[in-house]
Amino acid sequence: MNSATAVIVYIFLGTLGVFIFSIVSFCRIQKKRHYVCQSCGYRYKPGCFEAFFSRRDNVTDRLLACPRCGHRNFMENVEDGAEDSGGGGAQEKED
C-alpha cells in the first residue's frame, strides 16, 4: 500500500469513526427524550435510527408519523419528565 492509499484509508476510517460516535451519542441522549404529536398530543419514543435519519426542521424537531393518529408532521422533542403544552393525559410508548 503506497502512502496516498494509506492516507485515503485513514481518512475513511476516521470519518466512519466520527459517524458511528455521533449515532451512539445521539441514541444515548434520545433515551431521555420523547416526541409529542401536535395533532393528538400523544407522547412516544421512536427508534433511534428513525429519529436520527429523519428530516429536521430545527435542532430538535423531526419529521415523524404519530403511531396513534398517523399524523405526519415535525414533532417536538421534549425531555422526559418535562411538562409539555398540549400533552394533557397522553400516554407514552417506548420502542
Helices and strands as residue ranges (DSSP letters): H 3-30, E 33-36, E 43-45, H 48-53, E 62-65, E 72-79, E 92-94
